[in-house]
Amino acid sequence: MNWLDELEKIAPPPAAERRGPVPSPEDWAAAEQALGLRIPGDYKAFVARYGSDGAFAEEFSCYSPVSAYQALSLPRATEGQAWAYSEMQSSSPRRFPMPLFPAPGGFFAIGVSGNGDYFGWIVGAGAPETWRAAWLGDEEGEADVYDMSLTQWLVAFVQGRIRGKAMWVPPPEDLPMRFFGPRT
């Protein structure tokens, strides 16, 4: 199944004139070099189709190398998340056991919620397309890990079929979640 096509049926991207910028292959290559990892192709295809700086339910934003916002711009966004989590982890290691990338099996954030939770991947030894999707709550310190790609996870998430320990999901009448382009 093409999960990106399925996502588009459920939560269409904004009209072209309302989409944020789309990264070029060179933008992705520069971000990947700075990060020290290759971003899965399905995520790059998602950003190409939906644009940068938008959000699901105006609450769940995705990172991009061409974001107009530092908090959503790769690689800077992941550096901020890693710093914040490592601060919490150093003060309470038992409460925050999840390793972060580049540690083996570490979590790598590719998006953030309005209340500071993160979604992304558990970076494995295999090809990026084999990495499992994950949600890391900023208060729980544990990741909910899902045996699926990020775009498959987005389909289930937008429909409200994914529930995690710290995850806020809109009420049923607001599902499936809509995708909103950048605020102007």
Buried (B, 14 or more C-beta within 10 A) or exposed (E): EEBBEBBBEBBEBBEEEEBBBBBEEEBBBBBBEBBEBBBBBBBBBBBBBBBBBBBBBEBBBBBBBBBEBEEBBBBBBBEBBBEEBEEBBEEEEEEBEBBBBEEEEBBBBBBBBEEEBBBBBBBEEEEBEEBBBBBBBBEBBBBBBBEBBBBBBBBBBBBBEBEBBBBEBBEEEEBBBBBBBBEE
